[in-house]
Amino acid sequence: MYMSHVYRIYENKLKYFEFVCHREQVPYELYPNEGMNYRKISMDISRSKFEEILDDIDCEIQRENSKHPEIPVISFRTMMQPKKFQRLVAGRGVFRPLSRDKEKFREF
């Protein structure tokens, strides 16, 4: 287990953060708002895992803003994790790549 780390998440991404953490079963402690445009969060995860959560947040934002929000958006990092990829794409058979990862998908 990791020691608790404090990370920051922008207020406008907070609902996506909560959704992703719930979906991935990642516990966190949200600090009170200090009048900033971000919130501090205490989590027992590595920086790499937090960056994965940030990727997932960007995927959820892109999915929500697409013409077909029922189609999941997947980051390259998630595609490289077979169990997670299968779970997120299950029953759909189709997905969209995260915009910033399109080149990585082409090279793969």
MOFEN-V927777 format. One record per residue. N is the residue number from 1. RES is the residue in three letters. BURIAL is b if it has 16 or more other ideal C-beta (glycine too) atoms within 10 Angstrom, else e. Layout:
# MOFEN-V927777
N,RES,BURIAL
N,RES,BURIAL
This chain:
# MOFEN-V927777
1,MET,e
2,TYR,e
3,MET,e
4,SER,e
5,HIS,e
6,VAL,e
7,TYR,b
8,ARG,e
9,ILE,b
10,TYR,e
11,GLU,e
12,ASN,e
13,LYS,b
14,LEU,b
15,LYS,e
16,TYR,b
17,PHE,b
18,GLU,e
19,PHE,e
20,VAL,b
21,CYS,b
22,HIS,e
23,ARG,e
24,GLU,e
25,GLN,e
26,VAL,b
27,PRO,e
28,TYR,b
29,GLU,e
30,LEU,e
31,TYR,e
32,PRO,e
33,ASN,e
34,GLU,e
35,GLY,e
36,MET,e
37,ASN,e
38,TYR,e
39,ARG,b
40,LYS,e
41,ILE,b
42,SER,e
43,MET,b
44,ASP,e
45,ILE,b
46,SER,e
47,ARG,e
48,SER,e
49,LYS,e
50,PHE,b
51,GLU,e
52,GLU,b
53,ILE,b
54,LEU,b
55,ASP,b
56,ASP,b
57,ILE,b
58,ASP,b
59,CYS,b
60,GLU,b
61,ILE,b
62,GLN,b
63,ARG,b
64,GLU,e
65,ASN,e
66,SER,e
67,LYS,e
68,HIS,e
69,PRO,e
70,GLU,e
71,ILE,e
72,PRO,b
73,VAL,b
74,ILE,b
75,SER,b
76,PHE,b
77,ARG,b
78,THR,b
79,MET,b
80,MET,e
81,GLN,e
82,PRO,e
83,LYS,e
84,LYS,b
85,PHE,b
86,GLN,e
87,ARG,e
88,LEU,b
89,VAL,b
90,ALA,e
91,GLY,e
92,ARG,e
93,GLY,e
94,VAL,e
95,PHE,b
96,ARG,b
97,PRO,b
98,LEU,b
99,SER,e
100,ARG,e
101,ASP,b
102,LYS,e
103,GLU,e
104,LYS,e
105,PHE,e
106,ARG,e
107,GLU,e
108,PHE,e
